[in-house]
Amino acid sequence: MELVHFYLKLVLDSKFTLVSTYLEKRNVEIDVTYNFTNQDTPSDTDITIHGLTQRTANKFKAGKTLTMYAGFFNADWTENTVAHILTAKITSVSPLKNDSGDWILHLVIQDGTKVDPGKAIKVAASKKIRIKSANHSFQYRKQLGAYEKQQREARQAWLKANPKANTHQKHSRYVQMENNIKSYRTQLKGKQNRFNKEVNKKKSYRTKTVYKFISFKPGTKGSAIIKKLATKSGINISKMKLVYDRPYYNGYTARKKPLNCIRDIAKDCKTDMFYQNGKLVIMSFAKNKKVNYTCVPETGLITPPDLSDDDDSKNTYQATILFNPKITTGSIFRIEDKLSGFVDDVIVTSGSASIQAGDTPTMDINFKKLSAYKKEQAKSIKKQRSSDAKSKAKLDEKNRKAAIKKRQERSKKHGKK
């Protein structure tokens, strides 16, 4: 099919429609710039609509849903490549502006809903707390103090009544006082010990509710953790298929915000997490179906593939192609450019589309060779599996020792050696 007529349609809240084509009476000029990335945060899309009346402009308000379709028709309008690009909420609308007689409306929509629950998830748990018995220690100390005071006052009264008492008599009186105090202290201590023994026979507990970070037992798989966190926090995941469903042999405690935890787990599972057509997706790009499209100069290759010199984008290429609604994050298709010698299946990691009235709509894409992408992924998975195998061995050894200790305690309890 020869691509001739570009077509763009905006649908507001499934009610109001604007169409931009080369057909007469339907040629509303619409400029669009949108991004698609392999990041887990939504991208903004800038839209500028030309030639609107104030009445029509008033229909576009923040919070309303806007759906965009775009693609090409053939020469006689019998075939097309038109497809759904995105459905998103309008986040901001600028006032209608007059630019040399052209009334322009500018608005921004966000590709998906940003999900970022404010706090880490905590769940209620029950804990048994021993009810403390009444503390009689203070009462015993008070009684002992009162008795000591009484004995000292009695000694002072005796000394006052017997001013002519000799040293031997005074010493005997002091020894008597100390013996009385010692005897009374022993008596009180025995009474307290008997009370404590009685209390220990009648230990009682109450159940207390405490809140802890949500945690998962050793061996829980990444998919189960992600599903639980998403359900608890209200995060809507459109698709999820983990490349390596990693078992967490040391268990997992979600101490971060839910989305951050899910991001970390997806990374551990060597799986991409990104927004696609306004929806959060967790799956490997390599699992996508190949698009039936071979990009050559005759079908849309505008600039030849060029290897990026960015250190953070290792083995990543760049190219400019004709707008294609099927190309987005994770798309797999083929590029053949005899001039540069690049002939390979590629996988798109990010890019942007530019649709300007009067200009040919294009896409700037960043991509990797599919074979290189799979090789990097396999190497990363192998490394993670090796690390997890060591963790499993440690856990198995720990469980083995615990089982031996338990058997020994059981044997000892039954009088066996």
C-alpha positions as CSV (number, residue, x, y, z in Angstrom):
1,M,0.0,0.0,0.0
2,E,1.3,3.4,-1.0
3,L,1.1,5.9,1.9
4,V,-0.3,9.2,0.6
5,H,-2.8,11.0,2.9
6,F,-2.0,11.5,6.6
7,Y,-5.0,11.3,8.9
8,L,-5.3,12.4,12.6
9,K,-8.4,12.3,14.8
10,L,-9.0,13.6,18.3
11,V,-12.0,12.3,20.3
12,L,-12.9,14.3,23.4
13,D,-14.8,12.3,26.1
14,S,-16.1,9.9,23.3
15,K,-18.4,12.8,22.2
16,F,-16.7,15.6,20.3
17,T,-14.4,14.8,17.4
18,L,-11.8,16.8,15.5
19,V,-10.3,15.4,12.3
20,S,-7.2,16.6,10.4
21,T,-7.0,15.3,6.8
22,Y,-6.3,16.7,3.3
23,L,-10.0,16.4,2.4
24,E,-11.8,19.7,2.0
25,K,-13.9,20.9,5.0
26,R,-12.2,18.4,7.3
27,N,-8.7,19.9,7.4
28,V,-8.3,21.1,11.0
29,E,-4.7,21.9,11.5
30,I,-3.4,19.9,14.5
31,D,0.3,19.8,15.7
32,V,1.3,16.9,18.0
33,T,4.5,16.0,19.7
34,Y,4.5,12.9,21.9
35,N,7.2,10.7,23.5
36,F,7.4,6.9,24.2
37,T,10.0,5.6,26.6
38,N,11.0,2.6,28.5
39,Q,10.5,4.5,31.8
40,D,7.9,3.7,34.4
41,T,6.6,7.3,34.5
42,P,4.0,8.7,32.0
43,S,5.1,11.0,29.2
44,D,3.5,14.3,28.3
45,T,2.0,14.9,24.9
46,D,1.8,18.5,23.5
47,I,-1.1,19.3,21.2
48,T,-1.7,22.6,19.4
49,I,-5.0,23.0,17.5
50,H,-5.4,25.9,15.0
51,G,-8.4,27.8,13.8
52,L,-10.7,27.1,16.8
53,T,-13.6,29.3,17.9
54,Q,-14.0,30.2,21.5
55,R,-17.0,28.0,21.8
56,T,-15.1,24.9,20.5
57,A,-12.0,25.8,22.6
58,N,-14.2,25.8,25.8
59,K,-14.9,22.1,25.3
60,F,-11.3,21.3,26.1
61,K,-10.8,21.3,29.9
62,A,-8.3,19.8,32.3
63,G,-9.5,16.4,33.5
64,K,-11.3,15.4,30.3
65,T,-10.3,12.3,28.4
66,L,-8.7,12.7,25.0
67,T,-8.2,9.8,22.6
68,M,-5.9,10.1,19.5
69,Y,-5.9,8.1,16.3
70,A,-3.4,8.6,13.5
71,G,-2.0,6.9,10.3
72,F,-2.0,7.1,6.6
73,F,-4.5,6.4,3.8
74,N,-3.7,5.3,0.3
75,A,-4.4,7.5,-2.8
76,D,-8.1,6.6,-3.2
77,W,-8.8,6.3,0.6
78,T,-9.7,2.6,0.4
79,E,-6.9,1.3,2.7
80,N,-5.3,2.8,5.7
81,T,-2.8,2.2,8.6
82,V,-4.8,4.3,11.1
83,A,-4.4,3.0,14.7
84,H,-5.1,4.1,18.2
85,I,-2.1,6.1,19.6
86,L,-3.2,6.9,23.2
87,T,-6.0,7.7,25.5
88,A,-5.2,10.1,28.3
89,K,-6.4,12.9,30.6
90,I,-5.9,16.5,29.7
91,T,-3.6,17.9,32.4
92,S,-3.4,21.6,31.3
93,V,-5.1,23.9,28.8
94,S,-3.7,27.3,27.8
95,P,-6.1,30.2,27.0
96,L,-7.1,30.6,23.3
97,K,-4.5,32.8,21.7
98,N,-4.6,34.9,18.5
99,D,-1.5,34.6,16.4
100,S,-1.8,36.8,13.3
101,G,-5.4,36.0,12.9
102,D,-5.0,32.3,13.7
103,W,-6.7,31.3,16.9
104,I,-4.5,28.7,18.6
105,L,-5.3,26.3,21.5
106,H,-2.5,24.6,23.3
107,L,-3.1,21.7,25.7
108,V,-1.0,18.9,27.4
109,I,-2.1,15.4,28.0
110,Q,-0.3,12.7,30.1
111,D,0.2,9.2,28.6
112,G,-1.4,7.3,31.5
113,T,-2.1,8.1,35.1
114,K,1.0,8.6,37.3
115,V,0.7,6.3,40.2
116,D,2.8,7.1,43.3
117,P,1.0,6.2,46.6
118,G,2.5,8.4,49.3
119,K,3.7,5.8,51.8
120,A,5.0,2.3,52.2
121,I,2.3,-0.3,52.9
122,K,1.8,-1.4,56.4
123,V,-0.5,-4.2,57.6
124,A,-2.0,-5.0,60.9
125,A,-0.6,-7.9,62.9
126,S,-1.5,-9.4,66.3
127,K,1.1,-9.6,69.0
128,K,0.7,-11.2,72.5
129,I,1.7,-8.9,75.3
130,R,2.1,-10.1,78.9
131,I,-0.1,-8.3,81.3
132,K,2.2,-6.9,84.1
133,S,1.3,-7.9,87.6
134,A,0.9,-5.2,90.3
135,N,4.3,-4.1,91.4
136,H,4.6,-4.6,95.2
137,S,8.3,-3.8,95.3
138,F,7.6,-0.1,96.1
139,Q,5.2,-1.1,98.8
140,Y,7.9,-3.4,100.4
141,R,10.5,-0.7,100.2
142,K,8.2,1.8,101.9
143,Q,7.4,-0.7,104.7
144,L,11.1,-1.3,105.2
145,G,11.9,2.4,105.3
146,A,9.2,3.0,107.9
147,Y,10.5,0.2,110.1
148,E,14.1,1.4,109.8
149,K,13.0,4.9,110.9
150,Q,11.1,3.5,113.8
151,Q,14.1,1.5,115.1
152,R,16.4,4.5,114.8
153,E,14.0,6.8,116.7
154,A,13.6,4.1,119.4
155,R,17.5,4.0,119.7
156,Q,17.7,7.8,120.0
157,A,14.9,7.8,122.6
158,W,16.8,5.1,124.6
159,L,20.1,7.1,124.4
160,K,18.2,10.2,125.6
161,A,16.6,8.3,128.5
162,N,20.0,6.7,129.5
163,P,22.6,9.6,129.3
164,K,25.0,7.7,131.6
165,A,25.1,4.5,129.5
166,N,28.6,3.2,128.8
167,T,30.1,2.4,125.4
168,H,29.4,-1.3,125.8
169,Q,25.7,-0.6,126.5
170,K,25.4,1.8,123.6
171,H,27.0,-0.7,121.2
172,S,24.7,-3.5,122.3
173,R,21.7,-1.3,121.7
174,Y,23.0,-0.5,118.1
175,V,23.6,-4.2,117.3
176,Q,20.1,-5.0,118.5
177,M,18.6,-2.3,116.2
178,E,20.6,-3.6,113.2
179,N,19.5,-7.2,113.9
180,N,15.9,-6.1,114.1
181,I,16.1,-4.3,110.7
182,K,17.9,-7.3,109.1
183,S,15.3,-9.7,110.4
184,Y,12.4,-7.5,109.1
185,R,14.1,-7.1,105.7
186,T,14.4,-11.0,105.4
187,Q,10.7,-11.3,106.4
188,L,9.6,-8.8,103.7
189,K,11.8,-10.4,101.0
190,G,10.3,-13.8,101.7
191,K,6.9,-12.4,101.5
192,Q,7.6,-10.7,98.1
193,N,9.2,-13.9,96.7
194,R,6.1,-15.9,97.6
195,F,3.9,-13.3,96.0
196,N,6.0,-13.3,92.7
197,K,6.0,-17.1,92.6
198,E,2.2,-17.1,92.9
199,V,1.8,-14.5,90.1
200,N,4.1,-16.4,87.7
201,K,1.8,-19.4,88.0
202,K,-1.0,-17.2,86.7
203,K,0.6,-15.4,83.8
204,S,-1.9,-13.7,81.5
205,Y,-1.6,-12.0,78.1
206,R,-3.6,-9.6,76.0
207,T,-3.6,-9.3,72.2
208,K,-2.2,-6.0,70.8
209,T,-2.5,-4.8,67.2
210,V,0.7,-3.5,65.7
211,Y,1.4,-2.2,62.2
212,K,4.4,-3.6,60.2
213,F,5.8,-3.2,56.7
214,I,4.2,-5.8,54.5
215,S,6.6,-8.8,54.2
216,F,6.8,-12.0,52.3
217,K,8.2,-15.4,53.4
218,P,11.4,-16.9,52.0
219,G,10.9,-18.4,48.5
220,T,8.0,-16.1,47.5
221,K,8.3,-15.3,43.7
222,G,8.5,-11.8,42.3
223,S,5.2,-12.1,40.4
224,A,3.3,-12.9,43.7
225,I,4.9,-9.9,45.4
226,I,4.1,-7.5,42.6
227,K,0.4,-8.6,42.4
228,K,0.0,-8.2,46.2
229,L,1.6,-4.8,46.3
230,A,-0.4,-3.6,43.2
231,T,-3.7,-4.8,44.8
232,K,-3.0,-3.2,48.2
233,S,-1.9,0.1,46.7
234,G,-4.5,0.4,43.8
235,I,-1.8,0.4,41.1
236,N,-3.4,-0.9,37.8
237,I,-0.9,-3.0,35.8
238,S,-2.3,-3.6,32.3
239,K,0.0,-6.5,31.4
240,M,2.7,-8.5,33.3
241,K,4.9,-11.3,32.2
242,L,8.2,-11.6,34.0
243,V,11.2,-12.9,32.0
244,Y,12.7,-14.5,35.2
245,D,10.2,-14.9,38.0
246,R,12.8,-14.6,40.7
247,P,12.2,-16.4,44.0
248,Y,13.2,-14.3,47.0
249,Y,15.0,-16.9,49.2
250,N,15.7,-14.4,51.9
251,G,12.1,-13.2,51.9
252,Y,11.1,-9.6,51.0
253,T,10.0,-6.6,53.1
254,A,8.4,-3.7,51.2
255,R,9.9,-0.7,53.0
256,K,9.6,1.7,50.1
257,K,6.7,3.2,48.3
258,P,4.7,0.5,46.4
259,L,5.7,1.7,42.9
260,N,9.4,1.9,43.9
261,C,9.2,-1.7,45.3
262,I,7.5,-2.9,42.1
263,R,10.2,-1.2,40.0
264,D,12.9,-2.9,42.0
265,I,11.3,-6.3,41.7
266,A,10.8,-5.9,38.0
267,K,14.5,-5.0,37.7
268,D,15.5,-8.1,39.7
269,C,13.3,-10.2,37.4
270,K,15.1,-8.6,34.4
271,T,11.8,-7.3,33.0
272,D,11.1,-3.9,31.5
273,M,8.5,-1.7,33.2
274,F,7.0,1.1,31.1
275,Y,3.9,2.9,29.9
276,Q,2.4,1.9,26.6
277,N,-0.6,3.6,25.1
278,G,-1.4,5.1,28.5
279,K,-1.1,1.9,30.4
280,L,1.5,0.5,32.8
281,V,3.1,-2.6,31.4
282,I,5.7,-5.1,33.0
283,M,7.0,-7.4,30.4
284,S,10.1,-8.0,28.2
285,F,10.3,-6.1,25.0
286,A,11.7,-9.3,23.4
287,K,8.4,-11.1,24.1
288,N,6.5,-8.7,21.8
289,K,5.3,-9.9,18.4
290,K,7.3,-8.7,15.4
291,V,5.6,-5.9,13.5
292,N,5.0,-6.7,9.9
293,Y,7.1,-3.8,8.7
294,T,10.5,-3.6,7.0
295,C,11.8,-0.1,7.1
296,V,13.9,0.9,4.0
297,P,14.3,4.2,2.3
298,E,11.3,3.4,0.1
299,T,9.0,2.6,3.0
300,G,10.0,5.3,5.5
301,L,13.6,5.3,6.5
302,I,14.6,9.0,6.4
303,T,18.0,9.0,8.1
304,P,20.3,5.9,8.4
305,P,20.9,4.1,11.7
306,D,23.6,5.8,13.7
307,L,25.2,4.3,16.8
308,S,24.8,6.6,19.8
309,D,27.9,8.0,21.5
310,D,26.1,8.3,24.8
311,D,27.8,6.1,27.5
312,D,24.4,5.5,29.1
313,S,23.0,4.2,25.9
314,K,25.4,1.3,25.1
315,N,24.7,-0.5,21.8
316,T,21.8,1.9,21.1
317,Y,21.2,3.3,17.6
318,Q,19.2,6.3,16.4
319,A,17.3,6.9,13.3
320,T,14.5,9.1,11.8
321,I,11.6,7.3,10.1
322,L,8.2,8.2,8.6
323,F,5.4,8.2,11.2
324,N,4.1,4.7,11.8
325,P,1.3,4.2,14.4
326,K,2.5,0.7,15.1
327,I,5.9,1.8,16.3
328,T,6.2,2.5,20.0
329,T,8.2,1.3,23.0
330,G,9.1,-2.3,22.6
331,S,8.2,-2.6,19.0
332,I,10.2,-5.2,17.0
333,F,10.6,-4.7,13.2
334,R,13.3,-4.8,10.6
335,I,15.5,-2.1,9.2
336,E,17.4,-2.6,6.0
337,D,19.7,0.2,4.8
338,K,22.2,-0.8,2.0
339,L,23.9,2.5,2.1
340,S,25.1,2.2,5.7
341,G,25.2,-1.6,5.7
342,F,22.7,-1.9,8.6
343,V,20.4,-4.9,8.1
344,D,18.9,-6.4,11.2
345,D,15.8,-6.9,13.4
346,V,15.6,-4.1,15.9
347,I,13.7,-3.4,19.2
348,V,12.6,0.2,20.0
349,T,13.6,1.4,23.5
350,S,12.3,5.0,23.2
351,G,11.5,7.8,20.8
352,S,9.3,10.7,19.9
353,A,6.8,11.6,17.1
354,S,6.4,15.0,15.5
355,I,3.2,15.8,13.6
356,Q,3.2,19.4,12.2
357,A,0.6,20.8,9.9
358,G,2.1,21.1,6.4
359,D,5.1,18.9,7.2
360,T,5.7,15.2,6.7
361,P,5.0,13.4,10.1
362,T,8.1,11.7,11.4
363,M,9.5,9.7,14.3
364,D,12.9,9.8,16.0
365,I,13.6,6.4,17.4
366,N,16.2,4.8,19.7
367,F,16.7,1.1,19.3
368,K,18.9,-1.9,19.8
369,K,19.6,-4.9,17.6
370,L,17.2,-7.6,18.8
371,S,20.0,-10.2,19.0
372,A,22.1,-7.9,21.1
373,Y,19.2,-7.0,23.4
374,K,18.4,-10.7,23.9
375,K,22.1,-11.5,24.6
376,E,22.3,-8.7,27.3
377,Q,19.2,-10.0,28.9
378,A,20.3,-13.7,28.9
379,K,23.7,-12.7,30.5
380,S,21.9,-10.6,33.2
381,I,19.5,-13.5,33.9
382,K,22.3,-16.0,34.2
383,K,24.1,-13.8,36.7
384,Q,20.9,-13.4,38.8
385,R,20.2,-17.1,38.8
386,S,23.7,-17.8,40.0
387,S,23.2,-15.3,42.9
388,D,19.8,-16.8,43.8
389,A,21.3,-20.4,43.7
390,K,23.8,-19.3,46.4
391,S,21.0,-17.7,48.5
392,K,18.9,-21.0,48.2
393,A,21.9,-23.1,49.3
394,K,22.3,-20.9,52.4
395,L,18.6,-21.1,53.2
396,D,18.6,-24.9,52.7
397,E,21.6,-25.2,55.1
398,K,19.9,-23.0,57.6
399,N,16.8,-25.2,57.5
400,R,18.8,-28.3,57.7
401,K,20.6,-27.2,60.9
402,A,17.3,-26.1,62.4
403,A,15.8,-29.5,61.7
404,I,18.8,-31.3,63.3
405,K,18.5,-29.0,66.4
406,K,14.8,-29.7,66.7
407,R,15.4,-33.5,66.5
408,Q,18.1,-33.3,69.1
409,E,15.8,-31.3,71.5
410,R,13.0,-33.8,70.9
411,S,15.3,-36.7,71.7
412,K,16.6,-35.0,74.8
413,K,13.1,-34.4,76.0
414,H,12.2,-38.1,75.6
415,G,15.4,-39.2,77.4
416,K,17.3,-40.3,74.2
417,K,20.9,-39.6,73.4
